[in-house]
Amino acid sequence: LKIATLCGGKNRMSGENLIHQKNIKLNMSRRIRRTPFTNKVEECGVSDFTVVNHMLLPKGFKNSVEEDYWHLRKEVQVWDVSCQRQVQISGPDAAKLVQKMTPRSIKKMETGKCFYIPIIDETAGMINDPVLLKLDDDMFWISIADSDILLWAKGIALGSGYNVEIVEPDVYPLAIQGPKSEDLLVSIFGEDIKKLKFFNFKVFDFLGTKQIIARSGYSKQDGFEIYFKGFETHFNEIELGEKLWDIIWDNGKKFNISPGCPNLIDRIEAGLMSYGNDFTRENNPLECNLEKYCKQEDDHDFIGKDALRKIQSEGIKQQMRGIIFDGEPCKPTGVPLPVYSKNNKKIGQIASGIYSPRIKKNIGLSMINRDFWDLGNEVFINTFNGKNRKGIITSLPFPD
């Protein structure tokens, strides 16, 4: 497998500009895992991978990031996002534990729903921003970003004496993204796919197996995620996974299907943040524009409550904003770009930035100091060539 080395360059499809490709072997082990779809991804001409949650994530194919962006907006793609690992919490105290982990109330959450939830530590620092799925009153999946929430959950459960079981099940999400994704899945799973509302899921039959499909995905386009589970049948996991891929691929040909992965242009335009890149444990959910999930009237107990309430009382000093800026097309940011005010004061940095062919300007995501975060404010961005580029603060998601 090709892996990335710290030599500069860019990843062509995802747009994560970090590294130059060299023919260096990546030795597989239980710490860096292949997925049930890795063979198919390789057949489709994957050019490079990264590792998320100890599992391979395809990061590029043969198209440029811009070509991939336009295809995603017009057609349909299949993404191997098995790295979205599930933390399964089950048992009599499952709901209590999940509620302990997040400021967002799950009191009225119904089975079949997906909730986007901030998970914070004792200082109200963000440690994950997963999607929560409620499978039953006593079973939840936390579909995590790249951090070890399984161990965090186990520690809380042990310290609190909760009666729960916490495991990482053999579940491997496969995303179908793009405006033609509904038509594609209807051709495979039937008309009930159309009944799925955004951030809802249902169980569908596939070759005698039960598979959860949610209307969700890490893009601005319509799409679905199949939470593929393969060990409960006479098929082995890889065999069934490859059958699923092949059926999606064969049915997708009439919809101009392509292999893909999260696209940086689309992600930034949608204001979709990347944990560990756009924000870290140093940031609280209010800085990440997640205040609607941190309602003060919700009186449940959760880790970090006192710290979060103090921040809510005192106010935040920075917050995530979009920036549109001039200059020649910006390569995908591998090193943050400093953001300055008109009086040359550093007020933030762009951690995720790239040229948008739709907006026809460079765009980026940045935590901006409170005194400068108003929409329309003029700023300056120090780009790769050392030149200052004029920019303005804008809302998220970026306007159409």
Residue pairs with C-beta under 8 A, 6 or more apart in sequence:
1 25
1 26
1 28
1 49
1 56
2 21
2 22
2 23
2 24
2 26
2 47
2 48
2 49
3 24
3 26
3 48
3 49
4 11
4 18
4 19
4 20
4 21
4 48
4 50
5 19
5 20
5 21
5 22
5 24
6 18
6 19
7 19
7 20
7 22
8 19
8 20
8 334
9 17
9 18
9 19
9 20
9 21
10 16
10 17
10 18
10 331
10 332
10 334
11 17
11 18
11 19
11 48
11 59
11 60
11 65
11 332
12 47
12 60
12 61
12 62
12 63
12 64
12 65
13 47
13 59
13 60
13 61
13 63
13 64
13 65
13 68
13 260
13 261
13 263
14 59
14 60
14 65
14 261
14 262
14 263
14 264
15 65
15 263
15 264
15 265
15 332
15 354
16 50
16 59
16 264
16 332
16 334
17 331
17 332
17 333
17 334
17 354
18 332
18 334
19 334
21 47
21 48
26 32
26 49
28 34
31 54
32 51
32 54
32 55
32 56
33 54
33 55
33 56
34 55
34 56
35 41
35 55
35 56
35 80
35 82
35 83
35 172
35 241
36 82
36 172
36 228
36 230
36 237
36 238
36 240
36 241
36 242
37 80
37 82
37 172
37 174
37 241
37 242
37 245
38 56
38 80
39 238
39 242
40 80
40 242
40 245
40 246
40 249
41 58
41 80
41 259
44 61
44 259
45 61
45 62
45 259
46 58
46 60
46 61
46 259
47 59
47 60
47 61
47 62
48 58
48 59
48 60
49 56
49 57
49 58
49 59
50 56
50 57
50 59
51 57
51 83
52 83
52 146
53 83
53 84
53 85
53 144
53 146
55 82
55 83
55 85
56 80
56 82
56 83
57 80
57 81
57 82
57 83
57 261
58 79
58 80
58 259
58 261
59 261
60 261
61 68
61 258
61 259
61 260
61 261
63 71
63 258
65 263
65 264
65 265
65 332
65 354
66 265
66 355
66 357
68 77
68 258
68 260
68 263
69 263
69 265
69 266
69 357
70 357
71 77
71 178
71 256
71 258
71 260
72 177
72 178
72 219
72 221
72 260
72 263
72 266
73 178
73 179
73 221
73 266
74 178
74 179
75 178
75 179
75 180
75 255
75 256
75 257
75 258
76 176
76 177
76 178
76 179
76 180
76 181
76 183
76 184
76 252
76 255
76 256
76 257
76 258
77 176
77 177
77 178
77 257
77 258
77 259
77 260
78 174
78 175
78 176
78 245
78 248
78 249
78 252
78 257
78 258
78 259
78 260
79 174
79 175
79 176
79 177
79 217
79 259
79 260
79 261
79 262
80 174
80 261
81 173
81 174
81 175
81 218
81 225
81 261
81 262
82 172
82 173
82 174
82 228
83 146
84 143
84 144
84 173
84 225
85 143
85 144
85 150
85 168
85 171
86 141
86 142
86 143
86 144
86 168
86 169
86 171
86 227
87 130
87 141
87 142
87 144
87 149
87 150
87 153
87 166
87 168
88 139
88 140
88 141
88 165
88 166
88 167
88 168
88 169
89 97
89 98
89 139
89 140
89 141
89 142
89 153
89 164
89 165
89 166
90 138
90 139
90 140
90 164
90 165
91 138
91 162
91 163
91 164
91 165
92 138
92 163
92 164
93 157
93 162
93 163
93 164
94 137
94 138
94 139
94 140
94 164
95 106
95 137
95 138
95 140
96 160
96 162
97 153
97 156
97 157
97 160
97 162
97 164
98 106
98 132
98 140
98 142
99 105
99 106
99 107
99 300
99 301
99 302
100 156
100 160
100 301
100 302
100 303
101 117
101 119
101 152
101 153
101 156
101 302
101 303
102 117
102 118
102 119
102 120
102 132
102 293
102 302
103 118
103 120
103 285
103 293
103 294
103 295
103 298
103 302
103 304
103 305
103 308
104 115
104 117
104 118
104 293
104 294
104 298
105 295
105 298
105 300
106 115
106 117
106 132
106 134
107 300
109 115
109 132
109 134
110 134
111 134
111 135
111 136
111 137
112 134
112 200
112 201
112 202
113 133
113 134
113 199
113 200
113 201
114 131
114 132
114 133
114 199
114 200
114 201
114 214
114 216
115 131
115 132
115 134
115 199
116 129
116 130
116 131
116 132
116 199
116 293
117 129
117 130
117 131
117 132
117 293
118 126
118 128
118 129
118 285
118 288
118 290
118 293
118 294
119 126
119 127
119 128
119 129
119 130
119 142
119 149
119 152
120 126
120 127
120 284
120 285
120 302
120 303
120 304
120 308
121 127
121 281
121 303
121 304
122 303
122 304
122 307
123 304
123 307
124 284
124 285
124 304
124 307
124 308
124 311
125 280
125 281
125 282
125 283
125 284
125 304
126 275
126 279
126 280
126 281
126 283
126 284
126 285
126 288
127 147
127 149
127 152
127 281
128 142
128 144
128 145
128 147
128 149
128 275
129 145
129 273
129 275
129 288
129 290
130 142
130 143
130 144
130 145
130 149
131 142
131 143
131 199
131 216
132 140
132 141
132 142
132 143
133 140
133 141
133 142
133 143
133 201
133 212
133 214
133 227
134 140
135 141
135 212
141 169
141 171
141 227
142 149
142 153
143 173
143 227
145 274
145 275
145 276
146 275
146 276
147 275
147 276
150 166
150 168
153 166
154 166
156 162
156 303
157 164
157 166
169 229
170 229
170 230
170 231
170 237
171 227
171 228
171 229
172 227
172 228
172 229
172 230
172 237
172 241
173 225
173 226
173 227
173 228
174 225
174 226
174 228
174 241
174 244
174 245
174 248
175 217
175 218
175 219
175 223
175 224
175 225
175 226
176 184
176 185
176 217
176 223
176 224
176 225
176 226
176 248
177 217
177 218
177 219
177 221
177 222
177 223
177 224
177 260
178 219
178 221
178 222
178 223
179 221
179 222
180 255
180 256
181 221
181 222
181 223
181 224
182 193
182 194
182 222
182 224
183 255
184 248
184 251
184 252
184 255
184 257
185 193
185 213
185 224
186 193
186 194
187 251
188 247
188 248
188 251
189 204
189 205
189 206
189 213
190 204
192 202
192 204
193 204
193 213
193 224
195 202
196 202
196 213
196 214
196 215
196 224
197 215
198 215
198 216
199 214
199 215
199 216
200 214
200 215
201 212
201 213
201 214
201 215
201 216
201 227
202 212
202 213
203 210
203 211
203 212
203 213
204 210
204 211
204 212
204 213
205 211
206 244
207 233
207 235
207 240
207 243
208 233
209 229
209 230
209 232
209 233
209 235
209 240
210 229
210 232
211 226
211 227
211 228
211 229
212 226
212 227
212 229
213 224
213 225
213 226
213 227
214 224
214 225
214 227
215 222
215 223
215 224
216 223
216 224
216 225
217 223
217 224
217 225
218 262
218 267
218 272
219 262
219 263
219 266
219 267
219 270
219 272
220 266
220 267
220 269
220 270
220 272
220 397
221 266
226 244
228 240
228 241
228 244
230 236
230 237
230 238
230 239
230 240
230 241
231 237
233 240
235 243
248 257
249 257
264 332
264 352
264 354
265 354
265 355
265 356
265 357
265 358
265 363
267 274
267 352
268 322
268 352
268 353
268 354
268 356
268 363
268 364
268 365
268 398
269 356
269 358
269 359
269 363
269 397
269 398
270 397
270 398
271 289
271 320
271 322
271 365
271 396
271 397
271 398
273 279
273 288
273 320
273 365
274 351
274 352
277 351
277 352
278 320
278 351
278 352
278 365
279 287
279 288
279 320
279 367
283 367
284 308
284 311
284 316
285 291
285 293
285 294
285 308
286 294
286 308
286 311
286 312
286 316
286 319
287 316
287 318
287 319
287 320
287 367
288 319
288 320
289 319
289 320
289 396
294 308
294 312
296 309
296 312
315 370
316 370
317 369
317 370
318 348
318 367
318 368
318 369
318 370
318 373
319 367
319 368
319 370
319 373
320 365
320 366
320 367
320 368
320 396
321 348
321 365
321 366
321 367
321 368
321 373
321 375
321 393
321 394
321 395
321 396
322 363
322 364
322 365
322 393
322 394
322 395
322 396
322 397
322 398
323 339
323 350
323 353
323 363
323 364
323 365
323 366
323 368
323 379
323 381
323 391
323 392
323 393
323 394
324 359
324 361
324 362
324 363
324 391
324 392
324 394
324 398
325 361
325 362
325 363
325 364
325 379
325 381
325 389
325 390
325 391
325 392
326 361
326 362
326 389
326 390
326 391
327 362
327 381
327 383
327 387
327 389
329 355
329 362
330 337
330 353
330 354
330 355
330 362
330 364
330 383
330 384
331 354
331 384
332 353
332 354
333 350
333 351
333 352
333 353
333 354
333 364
335 384
336 349
336 350
336 351
337 349
337 350
337 353
337 364
337 381
337 382
337 383
337 384
338 346
338 348
338 349
338 381
338 382
339 346
339 347
339 348
339 349
339 350
339 366
339 368
339 379
339 380
339 381
339 382
339 391
340 346
340 347
340 379
340 380
340 381
340 382
340 388
341 347
341 372
341 379
341 380
342 378
342 379
342 380
344 380
347 368
347 369
347 371
347 372
347 379
348 366
348 367
348 368
348 369
348 372
349 366
349 367
350 364
350 365
350 366
350 381
351 364
351 365
351 366
352 364
352 365
353 362
353 363
353 364
353 365
354 362
354 363
354 364
355 361
355 362
355 363
356 362
356 363
356 398
359 398
362 381
362 389
362 391
363 398
364 381
365 396
368 379
368 393
372 379
372 393
373 393
374 393
375 393
375 394
375 395
376 392
376 393
376 394
377 392
377 393
378 390
378 391
378 392
379 390
379 391
379 392
379 393
380 388
380 389
380 390
380 391
381 388
381 389
381 391
382 388
382 389
383 389
